[in-house]
Amino acid sequence: MEEDENNGDDDVADQSFLNWPFFEDKHRAWAAEVEAVAAGLDVDHGDTDAACRALVATLGEAGVLRPTGEGEGGDALDVRTLCLSREILARHDGLADFAFAMQGLGTGAISLFGTAAQKATWLPKTRSGAAIAAFALTEPQSGSDVANSTMTAVRDGDDYVLNGEKTWISNGGIADVYTLFARTGEAPGAKGLSAFIVTPDLPGFEVVERLETIAPHPLATLRFTDVRIPASAMIGAPGQGFRIAMSVLDVFRSTVAAAALGFARRALDEALVRVTERHVQGAPLFDLQMVQGHIADMALDVDAAALLVYRAAWTKDKGAARVTREAAMAKLFSTEAAQGVIDKAVQLFGGEGVRSGAVVERLYREIRALRIYEGASDVQRVVIARQAMTALEGKA
């Protein structure tokens, strides 16, 4: 088990941003609820799979997973609530954030495009923590190029037969339900993909490799060999898979930025304590102007990231059909800025900053993947540039 300090700080971090006009009273109440649960988490990181299973169960029992799927009354996904949840959980424990995030991402397609029967079957389970969800999109040869996916789903009577591989699948190997994307061939490229609900108990489903990373999470490569699923397992209509995947990412990409924001806030909090308590030549480290400069830059990046994150979330919640530009900006800036904030925190801690098990050392490992998954930083730059050009052409 890692040291208790990894499970959350004793003092609540700065909450003044909750008074920004992006939020309503329900968001402030929810933040307090999540904060109370997160502060009480005691995560054993010795066994990642077991930790994730336990976290999903704990968060589900506490009601924290409620926003990850459409509710019984048909309430839509509220992106501000999702972002607040991820920010708070990430500030306390990266694996807790991961467990929460995958329940939403893994069932996002069901919430947004599923039939009443599909929602009734899976969302009560994932929202309560009774089932673990996964999102199976990436393939070995396609990466960010989703339209180049080669996994096939061939219609055979009342079934579809799946063949191919998926890789870097979060919760791969421990999930109870996968949202999976495969080529059904209605048209070339992006227009020939469809989305399906798949369970791991089916003959031909195989976990071929568990993937280890610098910040351990359940990740796997999956192989599907003549896996037969009923046609009723399709989400949406044939050929809508790319649209479904992009719509899900449009919602959840902002939440990745929120997780990065949570990591950055924790790093800033840890650094402030460090430079106050650590003395150099008889005076607090904070008295050095260079240190004050670092702290100022860190605080600036945290607030700027928060503004971009909650602008994107607010815009989506207020009815925007797509927030591609806003979400891309939020993810790009927040993940890159958080990397810088955490790096500065490690520097301010000196040798203690790279000690295995130290909070800032853990944050340093946790943040790196966020600049890659759900659209790498360079991909976000392409998206933003194209959006800017489209806006310019629209004015012509």
N, C-alpha and C positions, 0 to 999 in steps of 0.2 A: 504494500500500500504506500502511495506517495504521502508526503507530509500533509498534515491537516491544512496548512496554508494554501494548498492547491485547491481546496474545496470552497474558497470564497473568503472575502475579507469580512471582518467583524463590523466595520462601519459601512453604512450605505453610501454609495458613490453619489456624486452630484446629480440631483434630480431636477435642477432648475429648468432644464430643457423641456420638461413635461408641461410647463406653462406656455410654451410656444403655441401659436394659433393652429398648428397642425392637429392638435389633440383635443379630444372631448373628455368629459368627466369619466366616461366608461374606460377610456384608455389609461387614465391616471389610476383608477381603481384596479384595473387589470395589472398594471405595473407593480403596484403594491402587493398584489396577490402572488405574482410570480417571484418577486423579490423575497417574500417570506419563505416560499418553498425552496428557492435556490439557495438561500442562506443556510438551510438545514440539510442540504445534500452532503452525504459522506460517500464519496465515490472511490472504490477500490480499483485502481488502474492496472492491477497485476494481471488480470484476465480481461482483455478488451471485449470479447464476445459476451461474457457473463456480465460485465459492467453495463453494456448497452442494453441487454435484456432487462437487467434490474432497473436501469434508468427509465426505460419505456414503461415498465410496470409502475414505478414510483410516480412518475409524472402523470401517467394516466389516472392512477388512484387519487392523486391530488387535484385533478381537474385541469392541469396545465395544458393537456393535449387537445382540449376542446376546440381551439381555433384552427387546428390543422386540417379540418375537414368540414364540409357543409353540415350544418346541424339538423336536428330533427324537424325544426320549423322551416327549413330551407334557407336559413341565414347564410349569406354569401361569405366567402373568405374575406376577412378584413386585413389588409396588408399592414396597416399600422400596428395592429395587435400582433401579427406574426413578427414584425420587425422588433417591436418592444420585447417580445418574448425571447427572441434570439440574442438581442443585445444583452439583456440581463443574464441569461443563462451562460452566454459566452464569457461574460465578465467573471462569473463564478467558476465555471468548469467547461472546457472545450468539448468534452465528450457528452455532457448534458445538452449542450447546444446541438451537437450532431444528432443525438437521439430525437430531440424535438423536431429538427429540421427535416429529417427523413420521413417522419410520419406525415408531414405536409406535402413534401415533394413527391413521395411515393404514391400518394393517393390524389394528388392535384388533378390529374386527368379525370379521375372518377368524380371528384367534386364538381369540376367544370363541365364535363361532357358525358358523364355516365348516365345510364338509365336509372329509373327509380329502383329497380331490382338490384342493380349493381351497387348503388349507394346504400341501400338497406342491408345488403349482405356484408359490406366491408367497412363503411365509415364508422358505425357504432363500435366495431372492434378496434380500429386503429385510434379512434378518439379516446377510447377507454384504456388503451395500452394492452388490450388482450391479443393484438396481432401486430407484428412488426412489418413495416412497408419498405419497398425499394423501388427505384426508378432505373430501368434498364434501357439506356439509350446508346451509350458509347460502344464502339466496336474497335477491334485492334487496328484496322486500316483507315478508319474514318475520323476518329477524334472529334474535333469541333465541326467537321464537315458532315453534318447529319444527313444531308441529302445523298451522300455517297454510301449510305448503309447498304450492306449486302445480305444481311440475314433475311431469310425468306419465310413467308407464311402462304402456303399453297392451299387453295380451297379443295376439299375432298368431301363431297356430299354435305352433311350438316356440320362438318368440322373444318378446322384449319390445321395444317401440319407445319411445325416450325423446324427450321434447320439453320444453324449458324452459331456465332459466338458473340458474347458481350463481355466487356472488360472494364475495369475500374468501377465496378458497381458497388456503391455504398450499401451496406447491410447485406451484401452478397454472402450467402452461406448461412445467414441467420434469419432472413426475412420469411414471413408467412405468405406474403403476396407481393408480386412484382408487376409494375406497369411496364410493359415491354413494347418496343417498336420494331416492326419488321416490314419487309418489302412485299406488298401484295400485287404490285405490278400494274395498277390502273393506268399509270403513265410513267415516263422516265423521271429520274431524279426525285425531287422532293414530293411530287404529286403522286408517287407510287408507294407511299408508306402508310401503314395503319397501326393503330394502338390496340393492345390486348391486355387482359388480366390473366396472369399466369401464376400457378402455385407450384412450389418446389417438390410436391409429392408425385408429380406426373412421370411416367416412364420416359426415359430419354433425357431428363433434366440432370445436369451434372455440374458440380463445382470442381473445376479442373485446377484452379490455383488460388490460394489465398495470398493477397498482396500486402507486403509490409512497407510502412512508410515512416518518416521521421516523427510524425505524431500519430501513434497507432489508432486506427479505426478499422472496423470490419469492412474489408474490401476484397473483391474476388473477380476472377474470370469465370464466366459461365458458358457451358456448351449445351446446345439443344440439338438432339439427334432424333428426328422423326417424332417430336413431341406433339401429341394430338390434343387439341383444345376445341371445345364447342364454338360454333360461330357466335353464340351468344356472349362469348368472352370478349368480343370486339368492343372497344370504346369508341362511340361515334360511328361514322360511316366509313366504308372502304375508301382509302386514299386521303383521309383527313389526318393521318398520323403526324405529319410535319407541322401542320397548323396546330394540332393539339399540343405537341411538344413545345412549340414556341410560345403558345399561350400560357402554358404552365411555367416555363422559364421566365416569362414576362412578369408573372406574379412573384416568383420565388427568388429571382435574381436580386431584387432589392433586399431580401432578407439575408443574403450572403454578405452584402455590404453592412447590414446591421450587426452581423456576427463579428465582422472585422472591427466595427466601431466598439463593440463590447470588449474585444481584446485590447484595443487601443486605450480605452478608458481605464482598464485595469492596470495597464503598463504605466499610464500617467499617474494614477493613484499610488502605485508602488514606488515610482520615482520620487514623488513629492515627499513621501515618508522617508525615503532613503536620504535625500539631500537635506532634510531637516535634522535627522538623527545622526548622520555621519559627519564627523568633525575633521577638518584638515587644518593643521597649524593653529589649533585652538578656537576655530570658528566653524560654524555649520558650512557644509559644502555649498549650500544655497547662496551664501554670501559672495561667491565667485560670479562675476558678471557673465562669463562664458556659460556657466551652469544655468543662470537665469535665462540666457538666450535659448538654450536647449529646451527648458521648460516652457518658454513662451511659444516656441515653434510647435511643441507637442500639443499644447492647449489649443493653438490655432487650428491644427490639423484635425483634432477631435471635433471641435465645433463645426468646422467646414464640412467634415464628413457627415455629421449628424444632420446638418441642413440639407444636404443632397439626398441622404437616405429618406428622411421623412417628407421631403418634397415629392419624391417618387412615390412613396407609399400613399400620401395624401391625394396625389393626382389620380392614382388608380382607384382609390376608395371613393372618390368623388365622381366616378363614372367614365373616366377615359377608357376608350376601347383598348388602346395599347399605350404602354409607357416605355417603349423600346429605348428612346433617347434618354429619358430620365433614369431608367433603371441601369442602363449601360454607364452613364456618368457616375451614378452612385456607386456601382460596383467597382469601376476602375479607380476612382479617386479614393474611396474608403479602404480598399484592400492595399493599394500602394502606399497611402498615407499611414495606415496602421503598421505596415512593415517598417516604415521609417520611425514612427513613434516608439515601437518596441525595440528597435535597434538602438535608439538613443537611451532608452531605459537600461538596456544591458550595459551600455557604455558607462552610464552613471553609477551602476553597481560595481563596475570594475570586475575583479576576479570572481566575486560572488555572483555576478550576472551570468556566468557560464558554468556555474556549479550545477551538476545534474540534480534535478528536483527543485531548483529554485523557481519561483513563480515566473520571473521574467525569462528564464531559460525555457520553460514550458511554453510560454507565449510565443517565443521566437520560433519554436518548432511548429506550433499550431497555425500561425498566420501564413506560412509560406504556401500551403496548398490552396488557400482562398484566392490567390492571384492566378490560379490555373483552372479550378473546376467551375462548372456552369458558365463557361466562356472566359478564356484566358484574357489577360489584360490587353494583349495586342489585338485580339479579336474585338474587344470592346472599343478600342480605338478605331477600328475599321467601321464598326456599327455607328459610332458617333459621327465620324466623317461623312458617311453615306447619308445619315439623317440630316446633317447640316446642308449637304448638297441638295437633297430633296426639298428642304425648306426653301433654299435659294431658288430652285427651279420653279417652285410653286408661286413665287413672287413675280416671276418673269411674265 
